[in-house]
Amino acid sequence: MREVRTMGLAEELEQAAAAVRQRALPAVVGIGSHGPLGSGVVYAEGAVVSSAHNVRTEHPLVSLEGGAAREAESVSLDRAGDLALIRVDTAGAQPLEWAPAAPRLGSPVFAAANPGGRGVRLSFGVVAGLDREFRGPGGRPISGSLEHTAPLPHGSSGGPVLDLGGRLLGLNTKRLGEGLYAAIVADSGLRERLQALSRGEPLERPYLGVGLLPAEAARRLRQAVGLPQRNGVLVQQLDPEGPAAAAGLRQGDLIGSAGGVEIVHTSDLHRALASHRPGQQLALRLVRGVEELELSVTLGAEPERRWGAHPRP
């Protein structure tokens, strides 16, 4: 009777790693050459995707596998969503194939990076969390992300999370500590954002035009001037031409609710804004000193920011 040999886990993992090395790693690129370093992925011929916080210049350097750094032709940014589409000669590198199925909790994954073009890294882990939220540029919450345990060096943001077939599951975005890394899921929403960026269409986000003091600092400040403590975030700065100023908000106002959502942390206001579109009305409940007020703000569209600037609500 012929003996049937069962493939061990280590052999299966090595076969999967070999497939990833062949199919995926040639599409993993480096972003930058000094200063903040990052990684990216060949999205289409002549186009690379990375994290927006990796891009500090209009013509960043992009390093392909085994090749010299190339200067990008142009960049389209969604800073609030921490996403960048970079136009650059990809020298025939094959774009990554997108995974056919959504990631599942506990699924094994590979994570790849090429920090600043200093060499490709590949590691292994599992999906540790789904539908998670983390703070992106300017403190904005980015929801719907996945968390995984594959270890990565600094400069890995913008690199891919891959299934065992080397197909794209997500884009690494932020180290969370405790051995976890957050990634934007490669789903239909990400496709739509990338398609809009590739067409040069602005991704309009609602704009209030305020700079905020976090809740804990606001409580301490009110206490220091003898005002009762209240939940909310304090308006520290106002865009003089922004929607909030036009509606009558003032520096020192405490925003206690927005669109019926109680504001305890800055992220609560970001979430309230995310459920609205430019041109819509947002009802605010304020405390000005000890007086309670209600105002309605017609939200604007977030203006374009200079290179390196972070958006604000």
C-alpha positions as CSV (number, residue, x, y, z in Angstrom):
1,M,0.0,0.0,0.0
2,R,1.4,3.3,-1.1
3,E,2.1,5.8,1.8
4,V,0.3,9.2,1.4
5,R,2.5,12.0,2.6
6,T,0.7,15.1,4.1
7,M,2.3,18.4,3.4
8,G,3.3,20.1,6.6
9,L,2.4,23.6,7.6
10,A,6.0,24.8,7.1
11,E,6.0,23.5,3.5
12,E,2.6,25.1,2.8
13,L,3.8,28.4,4.1
14,E,7.0,28.2,2.1
15,Q,5.0,27.5,-1.1
16,A,2.8,30.5,-0.3
17,A,5.8,32.7,0.3
18,A,7.3,31.6,-3.0
19,A,4.1,32.6,-4.8
20,V,4.1,36.0,-3.0
21,R,7.8,36.6,-3.9
22,Q,7.1,35.9,-7.6
23,R,3.8,37.6,-8.0
24,A,3.7,40.5,-5.6
25,L,7.2,41.7,-4.6
26,P,8.1,43.2,-8.0
27,A,5.1,45.5,-7.5
28,V,6.3,46.8,-4.1
29,V,8.2,50.1,-4.4
30,G,10.0,52.6,-2.1
31,I,8.9,56.2,-1.6
32,G,11.5,58.9,-0.8
33,S,15.2,58.8,-0.3
34,H,15.8,60.8,2.9
35,G,13.5,62.2,5.6
36,P,10.2,60.3,5.9
37,L,10.6,57.0,4.1
38,G,7.7,55.0,2.9
39,S,6.5,52.2,0.6
40,G,4.0,51.8,-2.2
41,V,2.4,49.5,-4.7
42,V,2.1,49.5,-8.5
43,Y,-1.6,50.1,-9.0
44,A,-1.6,50.3,-12.8
45,E,0.9,51.0,-15.6
46,G,2.5,54.3,-14.7
47,A,0.7,54.6,-11.4
48,V,1.7,53.8,-7.8
49,V,-0.4,53.9,-4.6
50,S,1.0,54.9,-1.3
51,S,0.1,56.7,2.0
52,A,-0.4,60.4,1.7
53,H,1.8,61.1,4.7
54,N,4.8,59.6,2.8
55,V,4.5,62.4,0.2
56,R,6.1,65.7,1.2
57,T,6.9,67.0,-2.3
58,E,5.2,67.3,-5.6
59,H,7.7,65.0,-7.3
60,P,8.7,62.3,-4.8
61,L,11.3,59.7,-5.7
62,V,10.0,56.2,-6.4
63,S,12.3,53.1,-6.3
64,L,11.2,50.0,-8.2
65,E,12.5,46.6,-7.2
66,G,16.2,46.4,-8.1
67,G,16.1,49.7,-9.9
68,A,17.2,53.3,-9.4
69,A,14.9,55.9,-8.0
70,R,12.7,57.7,-10.5
71,E,11.2,61.1,-10.0
72,A,7.4,61.1,-10.0
73,E,5.6,63.1,-12.7
74,S,2.7,64.2,-10.5
75,V,0.8,63.2,-7.4
76,S,-2.9,63.2,-6.6
77,L,-3.7,63.3,-2.9
78,D,-6.5,62.4,-0.5
79,R,-4.7,63.6,2.6
80,A,-7.7,63.2,4.9
81,G,-8.0,59.6,3.8
82,D,-4.2,59.1,3.9
83,L,-4.0,58.0,0.2
84,A,-1.8,59.1,-2.6
85,L,-1.8,58.2,-6.3
86,I,1.7,58.8,-7.8
87,R,2.3,59.1,-11.6
88,V,5.7,57.6,-12.4
89,D,7.3,55.3,-15.0
90,T,6.7,51.8,-13.6
91,A,9.1,50.2,-16.2
92,G,6.6,47.4,-17.0
93,A,6.1,46.2,-13.5
94,Q,2.9,44.2,-13.2
95,P,0.2,45.8,-11.0
96,L,-0.9,43.7,-8.0
97,E,-4.0,41.7,-8.5
98,W,-6.7,42.5,-6.0
99,A,-7.9,39.7,-3.7
100,P,-11.3,38.2,-4.7
101,A,-12.6,37.9,-1.2
102,A,-12.6,40.2,1.8
103,P,-10.2,39.4,4.7
104,R,-11.6,37.4,7.6
105,L,-10.6,37.5,11.3
106,G,-7.7,35.1,11.8
107,S,-6.8,34.8,8.1
108,P,-3.1,34.3,7.5
109,V,-1.5,37.3,5.6
110,F,1.8,38.5,4.3
111,A,2.9,42.1,4.6
112,A,5.5,43.6,2.3
113,A,7.5,46.9,2.3
114,N,10.4,48.6,0.6
115,P,11.2,51.5,3.0
116,G,12.5,54.3,0.8
117,G,13.8,51.8,-1.7
118,R,16.3,50.3,0.8
119,G,15.3,46.7,0.2
120,V,12.1,44.7,0.1
121,R,10.8,43.2,3.3
122,L,8.3,40.3,3.7
123,S,6.7,39.1,6.9
124,F,3.9,36.8,8.0
125,G,1.0,37.3,10.4
126,V,-2.8,37.0,10.8
127,V,-5.7,39.4,10.6
128,A,-6.2,40.4,14.2
129,G,-9.1,42.8,13.8
130,L,-11.7,44.0,11.3
131,D,-13.8,47.2,10.9
132,R,-11.4,49.0,13.2
133,E,-10.8,52.8,13.4
134,F,-7.6,54.7,13.8
135,R,-6.5,58.4,13.6
136,G,-5.2,59.5,10.3
137,P,-3.6,62.8,9.3
138,G,-4.8,65.8,11.3
139,G,-6.5,63.4,13.8
140,R,-9.3,62.4,11.4
141,P,-10.7,59.0,12.2
142,I,-10.2,56.4,9.4
143,S,-12.8,53.6,9.8
144,G,-13.3,50.2,8.3
145,S,-9.6,49.2,8.5
146,L,-8.1,45.9,9.3
147,E,-5.4,45.1,11.9
148,H,-2.8,42.5,11.4
149,T,0.2,41.0,13.3
150,A,2.9,40.8,10.5
151,P,5.9,42.7,11.8
152,L,7.2,45.6,9.7
153,P,10.0,48.1,9.9
154,H,9.6,51.9,9.9
155,G,8.9,53.1,6.4
156,S,6.4,50.4,5.6
157,S,3.3,52.5,5.3
158,G,1.9,52.4,1.8
159,G,3.0,48.8,1.3
160,P,0.6,45.9,0.7
161,V,-1.1,43.4,2.9
162,L,-1.4,40.2,0.8
163,D,-3.3,37.0,0.9
164,L,-1.5,33.6,0.5
165,G,-1.8,34.0,-3.2
166,G,0.0,37.3,-3.3
167,R,-3.1,39.3,-4.0
168,L,-3.9,42.7,-2.5
169,L,-6.0,42.8,0.7
170,G,-5.1,46.2,2.0
171,L,-2.5,49.0,2.3
172,N,-0.5,49.3,5.4
173,T,-1.0,52.8,6.9
174,K,-0.2,53.0,10.6
175,R,1.7,51.2,13.3
176,L,-0.6,50.8,16.3
177,G,1.8,49.4,18.9
178,E,1.4,46.0,20.8
179,G,2.5,44.3,17.6
180,L,-0.4,45.5,15.4
181,Y,-0.4,47.4,12.1
182,A,-3.5,49.1,10.6
183,A,-4.3,48.8,6.9
184,I,-6.9,50.3,4.6
185,V,-8.9,47.5,3.2
186,A,-8.7,47.0,-0.6
187,D,-12.4,47.1,-1.2
188,S,-14.8,48.8,-3.6
189,G,-14.5,52.1,-1.6
190,L,-10.8,52.1,-2.1
191,R,-11.2,51.4,-5.8
192,E,-13.6,54.3,-6.2
193,R,-11.2,56.7,-4.4
194,L,-8.3,55.6,-6.5
195,Q,-10.3,55.9,-9.7
196,A,-11.3,59.4,-8.8
197,L,-7.7,60.3,-8.1
198,S,-6.6,58.8,-11.3
199,R,-9.1,61.0,-13.2
200,G,-7.9,64.0,-11.4
201,E,-11.3,64.5,-9.6
202,P,-11.3,66.2,-6.2
203,L,-12.5,64.0,-3.3
204,E,-14.8,66.6,-1.7
205,R,-15.0,66.3,2.1
206,P,-17.2,68.5,4.3
207,Y,-15.4,71.5,5.8
208,L,-16.3,73.4,9.0
209,G,-13.3,75.7,9.2
210,V,-12.3,75.3,12.9
211,G,-9.1,74.4,14.8
212,L,-10.0,72.5,17.9
213,L,-8.7,72.2,21.4
214,P,-9.1,68.5,22.6
215,A,-11.8,67.8,25.2
216,E,-9.5,67.3,28.2
217,A,-7.6,70.6,27.5
218,A,-10.9,72.3,27.0
219,R,-12.1,71.1,30.4
220,R,-8.9,72.3,32.1
221,L,-9.2,75.7,30.4
222,R,-12.8,76.2,31.4
223,Q,-12.0,75.2,35.0
224,A,-9.0,77.7,35.0
225,V,-11.3,80.6,34.2
226,G,-14.0,79.5,36.6
227,L,-16.5,78.1,34.1
228,P,-18.4,74.8,34.8
229,Q,-16.9,71.7,33.1
230,R,-18.8,70.4,30.1
231,N,-18.2,67.8,27.5
232,G,-17.1,69.1,24.2
233,V,-14.3,70.4,22.1
234,L,-13.2,74.0,22.2
235,V,-12.9,76.2,19.1
236,Q,-9.3,77.5,19.3
237,Q,-9.0,78.8,15.7
238,L,-11.4,79.9,13.0
239,D,-11.0,80.2,9.3
240,P,-12.3,83.8,8.9
241,E,-13.7,82.9,5.5
242,G,-14.9,79.4,6.6
243,P,-18.5,78.1,7.1
244,A,-18.2,78.1,10.9
245,A,-17.3,81.8,11.0
246,A,-20.0,82.6,8.5
247,A,-22.6,80.9,10.8
248,G,-21.5,82.9,13.8
249,L,-19.1,80.6,15.7
250,R,-16.4,82.3,17.8
251,Q,-13.1,81.4,19.3
252,G,-13.7,79.9,22.7
253,D,-17.1,78.3,21.8
254,L,-17.5,74.8,23.2
255,I,-19.1,72.4,20.6
256,G,-21.2,70.0,22.6
257,S,-23.0,68.2,19.8
258,A,-23.1,68.1,16.0
259,G,-25.9,66.7,13.9
260,G,-27.4,65.3,17.1
261,V,-24.2,63.4,18.0
262,E,-22.7,64.2,21.4
263,I,-19.1,65.5,21.1
264,V,-16.9,64.0,23.8
265,H,-13.7,63.8,21.7
266,T,-12.4,65.5,18.6
267,S,-13.0,62.2,16.6
268,D,-16.7,62.5,17.4
269,L,-16.9,65.7,15.5
270,H,-15.0,64.2,12.6
271,R,-17.5,61.3,12.5
272,A,-20.4,63.7,12.5
273,L,-18.8,65.6,9.6
274,A,-18.2,62.4,7.7
275,S,-21.9,61.6,7.6
276,H,-22.5,64.9,5.7
277,R,-21.6,66.3,2.3
278,P,-20.5,69.8,1.3
279,G,-23.6,72.1,1.0
280,Q,-25.6,70.2,3.7
281,Q,-26.6,71.8,7.0
282,L,-25.0,70.7,10.3
283,A,-26.8,71.6,13.5
284,L,-24.4,72.5,16.3
285,R,-25.1,72.9,20.0
286,L,-22.7,75.2,21.7
287,V,-21.7,76.6,25.0
288,R,-20.4,80.2,25.0
289,G,-19.3,80.9,28.5
290,V,-22.3,79.7,30.4
291,E,-24.8,80.5,27.6
292,E,-26.1,77.6,25.5
293,L,-26.7,78.2,21.8
294,E,-27.8,76.4,18.7
295,L,-26.4,77.2,15.3
296,S,-26.8,75.7,11.8
297,V,-23.8,75.7,9.6
298,T,-23.8,75.2,5.8
299,L,-20.8,73.0,5.3
300,G,-18.2,73.9,2.7
301,A,-15.8,71.7,0.7
302,E,-12.4,71.2,2.2
303,P,-10.0,73.5,0.4
304,E,-6.8,72.2,-1.1
305,R,-3.8,72.3,1.3
306,R,-0.2,73.1,0.6
307,W,2.3,70.3,0.6
308,G,2.9,68.9,4.1
309,A,-0.1,70.6,5.6
310,H,-2.7,68.5,7.5
311,P,-6.4,69.0,7.1
312,R,-8.6,70.3,9.8
313,P,-12.4,70.0,10.3
